[in-house]
């Protein structure tokens, strides 16, 4: 972990410490160990990192973790619990003793534990070394994301097919004798993904006026001639990696404003993709789309283009790099979304989202699902 060693040398700290379960993406990335119990990771300068686990998890961790492994007893926690009678204080003493001096911790380090740790040693806050490491994906990580994306496209195909097969009646969409709802489509997508070993939560299936709010999950019946925004971001249950994709479709004839917005969003997505290459900054890519929309007569701000152009995807669905204001230079191995959108209260919203990876000299889109407004 050369990046962690560099951070330790720059800060003058003796050890880098994280605490959390594998639901913490940084911990899962560093340890490659999956557990719901909080574990401690300690990396001393120039040494291999170590995770500290319960005795129950020790044998499994020896086989699965990418780090050295130590039990809580061997780390001295049980002895310290007898002395302190307070688990948090005992944990702080254990970390201080093992760290051997000044401790560097990540931004999400537990506050209460950090305060207790300061009673025993100096503690400094890291700027996000592991999050920066995670932003550059290996071939194995890219393959894991591609696997999720394939399943994502199958789930999206299921959703679009349900809308395509539906029939309008008195303004509503009906399928198999029942009104077609956001909930029915969401359940069908989630069920398909679960059967394939993927987990999706908070999937967006919004319709009509709800689409003017980018992250409105959507509820109730779907309507003829109204935009339906479908945004799904599943995770591979085995690997922990995410993908992310959005499509906007209409059953029937969309309003002219929606059709024009769709064409502008599609063209903006193509425009951004053509500019993506290593060295381009996330801020410049975002600004290029802002300018593109402005030339088409669409605003950026409280309405129109209201969010970033994209974000990194990996063990978190939203991670570095930022493809928006303040976003730095993109590098080979960054996996990002390209998701321009336009949103107007009273009219509705349109968003298209693909995912891709920066290559040695350009950008490779990992999304192959078609873009079609009317289905």
C-alpha positions in Angstrom: 0.0 0.0 0.0 2.5 2.6 -1.2 -0.2 5.4 -1.1 -0.8 4.8 2.6 2.9 4.8 3.3 3.3 8.1 1.4 0.4 9.6 3.4 2.1 8.4 6.7 5.4 9.9 5.7 3.8 13.2 4.6 1.9 13.5 7.9 4.7 12.1 10.2 2.3 9.5 11.6 3.4 6.1 12.7 0.3 4.2 11.6 -2.9 4.5 9.6 -6.0 3.2 11.3 -9.6 2.4 10.1 -12.5 0.9 12.0 -15.7 -0.5 10.4 -17.4 -3.5 8.8 -17.2 -4.4 5.1 -20.2 -2.1 4.5 -17.5 0.6 4.7 -16.1 0.6 1.1 -12.6 1.7 2.2 -12.4 -1.2 4.6 -13.7 -3.7 2.1 -11.3 -2.4 -0.5 -8.2 -2.7 1.8 -9.1 -5.9 3.5 -11.1 -7.8 0.9 -12.8 -9.4 3.9 -16.6 -9.5 4.1 -18.0 -9.1 7.6 -20.9 -7.4 9.3 -18.9 -7.0 12.5 -16.6 -3.9 13.0 -13.0 -4.7 12.5 -9.8 -2.7 13.0 -7.2 -2.1 10.3 -3.8 -0.9 11.3 -1.0 -0.1 8.8 2.4 0.9 10.3 4.9 2.6 8.0 6.7 0.2 5.8 4.8 -2.9 7.2 1.9 -5.0 5.8 -1.5 -3.9 7.0 -3.3 -6.0 9.6 -7.0 -6.5 10.4 -8.1 -7.3 13.9 -11.0 -9.7 14.1 -12.9 -11.8 16.6 -11.8 -15.3 17.3 -14.9 -16.5 15.5 -13.8 -14.9 12.3 -10.1 -15.6 12.5 -9.8 -18.8 10.4 -12.0 -17.4 7.7 -10.1 -14.1 7.6 -6.8 -16.0 7.3 -8.1 -17.6 4.1 -10.0 -14.6 2.6 -8.3 -11.3 3.7 -5.8 -9.5 1.6 -4.0 -8.4 4.8 -2.3 -9.9 7.8 -4.8 -11.1 10.5 -4.8 -10.9 14.3 -7.4 -11.8 16.9 -8.7 -9.3 19.4 -7.2 -11.3 22.2 -3.7 -11.3 20.5 -4.1 -7.6 19.9 -4.5 -7.1 23.7 -8.2 -6.0 23.7 -9.4 -8.6 26.2 -6.6 -7.6 28.7 -7.5 -3.9 28.2 -11.2 -4.6 28.7 -10.4 -6.1 32.1 -8.4 -3.0 33.0 -10.7 -0.3 31.6 -14.2 -1.8 32.0 -15.1 0.4 29.0 -15.0 -1.1 25.6 -14.5 2.1 23.7 -11.6 3.2 25.9 -10.1 -0.3 25.7 -10.3 -0.1 21.9 -8.6 3.3 21.9 -5.7 2.0 24.1 -5.3 -1.1 21.9 -5.0 1.0 18.8 -2.6 3.4 20.5 -0.4 0.6 21.7 -0.3 -1.2 18.3 0.1 2.0 16.4 3.2 3.0 18.2 2.8 6.7 18.0 1.0 9.4 16.0 -2.2 7.9 14.3 -3.6 8.9 11.0 -7.3 8.2 10.5 -9.8 8.6 7.6 -12.5 11.3 7.5 -15.2 8.9 8.5 -13.4 7.5 11.6 -15.8 7.2 14.5 -15.8 10.6 16.4 -16.2 9.2 19.9 -13.4 6.6 19.4 -11.2 9.3 17.9 -11.7 11.5 21.0 -10.7 8.7 23.3 -7.8 7.8 21.1 -6.5 11.4 21.6 -6.2 10.7 25.3 -3.4 8.2 24.5 -1.7 9.6 21.3 -1.8 12.2 18.7 -4.5 11.8 16.0 -4.5 13.4 12.6 -7.2 13.4 9.9 -6.3 12.0 6.5 -7.6 13.7 3.4 -9.0 10.5 1.8 -6.0 8.4 0.7 -8.0 5.1 0.4 -10.9 6.8 -1.5 -8.4 8.1 -4.0 -6.8 4.7 -4.4 -10.3 3.2 -5.0 -10.9 5.6 -7.8 -8.4 3.9 -10.1 -9.8 0.5 -11.0 -7.9 -2.7 -11.8 -8.9 -5.1 -14.5 -10.5 -7.3 -11.9 -12.6 -4.5 -10.6 -13.6 -3.4 -14.1 -14.7 -6.9 -14.9 -16.8 -7.0 -11.7 -18.5 -3.7 -12.7 -19.1 -5.1 -16.2 -20.8 -8.1 -14.7 -23.1 -5.9 -12.7 -23.8 -3.8 -15.8 -24.8 -6.8 -17.8 -27.4 -7.7 -15.1 -28.4 -4.0 -14.9 -29.2 -4.0 -18.6 -31.3 -7.2 -18.2 -33.3 -5.5 -15.5 -33.7 -2.4 -17.5 -34.9 -4.5 -20.5 -37.5 -6.1 -18.2 -38.8 -2.7 -17.2 -38.9 -1.2 -20.7 -40.6 -4.3 -22.0 -43.3 -4.0 -19.4 -44.0 -0.5 -20.5 -43.8 -1.5 -24.2 -46.3 -4.3 -23.7 -48.7 -2.1 -21.7 -51.9 -0.6 -23.2 -53.3 2.9 -22.6 -56.8 3.2 -21.1 -58.2 6.5 -20.0 -54.7 8.0 -19.7 -53.3 5.2 -17.6 -51.0 2.3 -18.7 -52.4 -1.2 -18.1 -50.6 -4.5 -18.3 -52.1 -8.0 -17.9 -55.4 -6.6 -16.7 -54.0 -4.3 -14.0 -52.7 -0.7 -13.9 -49.0 -0.6 -14.5 -47.3 1.1 -11.5 -43.9 2.2 -10.4 -44.1 -0.5 -7.7 -44.8 -3.3 -10.2 -41.8 -2.4 -12.4 -39.5 -1.9 -9.4 -40.5 -5.3 -8.0 -39.9 -7.0 -11.3 -36.5 -5.5 -11.7 -35.4 -6.3 -8.2 -36.7 -9.9 -8.4 -34.8 -10.5 -11.6 -31.6 -9.1 -10.1 -31.9 -11.1 -6.8 -32.2 -14.3 -8.8 -29.0 -13.5 -10.6 -27.0 -12.6 -7.4 -27.4 -8.8 -7.4 -29.1 -6.4 -5.0 -30.9 -3.2 -5.9 -32.3 -0.6 -3.5 -34.1 2.7 -4.0 -34.5 2.1 -7.7 -36.2 5.1 -9.4 -39.3 4.5 -11.5 -40.9 8.0 -11.7 -43.5 9.2 -14.1 -44.9 12.5 -15.3 -44.5 15.5 -12.9 -42.4 13.3 -10.5 -39.6 13.2 -13.1 -38.9 16.9 -12.6 -37.2 15.9 -9.3 -34.1 13.9 -10.3 -34.2 11.5 -7.3 -38.0 11.1 -6.8 -38.4 7.3 -6.5 -41.8 7.4 -8.1 -45.0 5.8 -6.9 -48.4 4.8 -8.2 -49.7 4.5 -11.8 -47.8 5.2 -15.0 -49.4 7.5 -17.6 -49.8 7.5 -21.4 -47.6 10.0 -23.1 -45.7 10.9 -20.0 -41.9 10.5 -19.4 -40.9 7.5 -17.2 -37.4 7.9 -15.7 -35.9 4.5 -14.7 -32.6 4.7 -12.7 -31.2 1.5 -11.3 -27.9 1.0 -9.5 -27.5 -2.6 -8.3 -24.6 -4.1 -6.4 -23.0 -7.5 -6.9 -23.7 -9.5 -3.8 -20.5 -11.5 -4.1 -18.1 -8.7 -5.2 -19.7 -5.6 -3.6 -19.2 -3.6 -6.9 -22.0 -1.4 -8.3 -23.1 -0.2 -11.7 -25.5 2.6 -12.6 -27.8 3.3 -15.5 -30.8 5.5 -16.4 -33.2 5.6 -19.3 -36.2 7.8 -20.0 -39.0 6.3 -22.0 -42.6 7.2 -23.0 -45.5 5.0 -24.0 -47.5 7.0 -26.5 -46.8 10.4 -27.9 -44.6 12.6 -25.7 -45.2 16.4 -25.5 -43.0 18.3 -27.9 -41.0 19.8 -25.0 -40.1 16.3 -23.7 -39.0 15.2 -27.1 -36.8 18.2 -27.5 -35.4 17.8 -24.0 -34.7 14.1 -24.8 -32.8 15.0 -28.0 -30.8 17.6 -26.2 -29.8 15.2 -23.3 -28.9 12.4 -25.8 -26.7 14.8 -27.8 -25.2 16.2 -24.6 -24.2 12.7 -23.5 -22.6 12.0 -26.9 -20.8 15.4 -26.7 -19.4 14.6 -23.2 -18.3 11.1 -24.2 -16.4 12.5 -27.2 -14.4 14.7 -24.9 -13.5 12.1 -22.3 -9.8 11.2 -22.2 -7.2 10.9 -19.4 -6.1 14.4 -18.3 -9.5 16.0 -18.8 -10.9 17.4 -15.6 -14.3 16.6 -14.2 -15.0 20.3 -14.0 -14.1 20.9 -17.7 -16.3 18.0 -18.8 -19.2 19.4 -16.8 -18.7 22.9 -18.1 -18.7 21.6 -21.7 -22.2 20.1 -21.1 -23.3 23.3 -19.4 -22.2 25.3 -22.5 -23.8 22.7 -24.8 -27.2 23.0 -23.0 -27.0 26.8 -23.0 -26.5 26.7 -26.8 -29.7 24.6 -27.0 -31.6 27.1 -24.8 -31.5 25.2 -21.5 -30.4 26.6 -18.2 -28.2 25.2 -15.5 -29.1 25.8 -11.8 -32.4 25.5 -10.0 -34.0 24.1 -13.1 -32.8 22.7 -16.4 -29.4 20.9 -15.8 -29.5 20.7 -12.0 -26.8 18.1 -11.1 -23.3 17.0 -11.9 -22.5 15.3 -15.2 -21.4 12.2 -13.4 -19.5 10.4 -10.6 -17.2 7.5 -10.0 -18.6 4.1 -9.4 -17.1 1.2 -7.6 -17.6 -0.3 -4.1 -19.8 2.8 -3.6 -22.3 3.9 -6.2 -21.1 7.4 -5.7 -17.4 7.8 -5.3 -14.4 9.6 -6.8 -13.8 11.1 -9.3 -16.3 14.0 -9.4 -17.5 14.9 -12.8 -18.8 18.3 -11.9 -17.7 21.6 -10.3 -14.4 21.1 -8.5 -13.7 17.8 -10.2 -10.0 17.1 -10.8 -8.2 15.4 -13.7 -9.5 12.0 -14.7 -7.0 9.2 -15.1 -6.8 5.8 -16.7 -8.8 3.3 -14.7 -11.4 5.8 -13.5 -14.9 4.3 -13.9 -17.5 7.0 -14.2 -21.1 7.7 -15.2 -22.1 10.1 -18.0 -25.6 11.3 -17.0 -26.8 14.6 -18.3 -30.4 15.5 -17.5 -32.9 18.3 -17.8 -35.7 19.0 -15.3 -38.6 21.5 -15.4 -41.5 21.6 -12.9 -44.7 21.5 -14.8 -43.1 19.8 -17.8 -41.1 16.9 -16.4 -37.6 15.5 -16.6 -35.3 13.5 -18.9 -32.1 11.7 -17.9 -29.8 9.3 -19.7 -27.0 7.6 -17.9 -24.2 5.4 -19.2 -21.1 4.1 -17.4 -17.6 3.7 -18.8 -13.9 3.6 -18.1 -11.0 5.9 -19.0 -8.5 4.0 -21.0 -4.9 4.8 -21.9 -6.0 7.3 -24.5 -9.7 7.7 -24.4 -13.0 6.4 -22.9 -14.7 3.0 -23.3 -18.4 3.0 -22.7 -19.5 -0.2 -20.8 -23.2 0.4 -21.4 -24.7 -1.2 -24.6 -28.4 -0.7 -23.8 -30.2 1.3 -26.5 -31.5 4.8 -26.1 -35.1 5.2 -27.3 -37.7 7.6 -26.1 -40.9 6.1 -27.5 -41.4 2.4 -26.7 
